[in-house]
């Protein structure tokens, strides 16, 4: 697992207050109680701070799953090579 993927998993776990083993590529927004609109904004803030980027509004809205999030972050030159 790449360092950036591990970093993103840690951000999800911390921001949403869930165990890292609950996080996988199929995790989707509103699929778990913790990833609601408030959890989403906390997560987006953590990602911006952690990767030193500023997400566009459309990307924040489109960030609908862990896998989709990795695709979006690759636009910001964040690599998730295995």
C-alpha positions in Angstrom: 0.0 0.0 0.0 1.3 3.4 -0.9 2.1 6.0 1.7 -0.5 8.3 0.4 -3.2 5.6 0.5 -2.3 4.8 4.1 -2.3 8.6 4.9 -5.8 8.9 3.4 -7.1 5.9 5.4 -5.8 7.5 8.5 -7.5 10.8 7.6 -10.8 8.9 7.1 -10.5 7.0 10.4 -9.6 10.2 12.4 -12.1 12.5 10.7 -15.0 10.1 10.8 -14.0 8.5 14.2 -14.1 4.9 12.8 -11.7 2.0 12.8 -9.2 1.9 9.9 -10.3 -1.7 9.1 -13.8 -0.3 8.2 -12.2 1.7 5.3 -11.9 0.2 1.9 -12.3 1.2 -1.8 -16.1 0.5 -1.6 -16.8 2.8 1.4 -19.4 5.4 0.3 -20.8 8.7 1.6 -23.8 8.2 3.8 -23.3 4.4 3.7 -22.2 4.6 7.3 -23.6 6.8 10.0 -20.3 8.6 10.7 -19.9 9.8 7.1 -22.7 12.3 7.0 -22.5 15.9 5.9 -20.7 17.1 9.0 -18.3 14.2 8.8 -17.8 14.9 5.1 -16.7 18.5 5.8 -14.4 17.4 8.6 -12.8 14.8 6.2 -12.4 17.4 3.4 -10.7 19.8 5.8 -8.3 17.0 7.0 -7.5 16.1 3.4 -6.8 19.7 2.4 -4.6 20.1 5.5 -2.9 16.8 5.2 -2.1 17.0 1.5 -1.6 20.8 1.5 -4.1 21.3 -1.3 -7.3 23.3 -1.8 -10.2 21.2 -3.2 -12.5 22.8 -5.7 -16.2 22.9 -4.6 -17.2 20.4 -7.4 -14.6 18.0 -6.1 -15.8 18.2 -2.5 -19.3 17.4 -3.8 -18.1 14.6 -6.1 -16.1 13.0 -3.3 -18.7 10.3 -2.8 -16.6 7.2 -2.0 -13.1 6.3 -0.9 -12.3 5.1 -4.4 -13.7 8.2 -6.1 -11.8 10.3 -3.6 -8.5 8.8 -4.7 -9.4 9.5 -8.3 -10.2 13.1 -7.4 -7.0 13.5 -5.5 -4.9 12.3 -8.4 -6.0 15.5 -10.2 -4.1 17.3 -7.5 -0.9 15.3 -8.3 -1.4 12.9 -5.3 -0.4 9.5 -6.3 -1.8 6.2 -5.0 0.5 3.7 -6.7 0.4 0.3 -5.0 
